[in-house]
Amino acid sequence: MASGRTRSLAARVAAALGVLCGVLGLLAGVTEQVWKLGATGWFTAGALLTLLAVFALIDGALAAQHR
């Protein structure tokens, strides 16, 4: 598998996990349950992971173009 495609696949997986963390954060906030990381922690982690995944996806696309 080419380097750009591997980065793109990893970025898509990270984006999916980031969205899942964000949804868990919203769920924790709506249900007002006390979770270990809290609603803010889960949502912030999901947003950060999704943002990093977007940058990795752009990097993977640029790497695939230069082949």
Beta strands, then each sheet from edge to edge (+ up, - down):
end
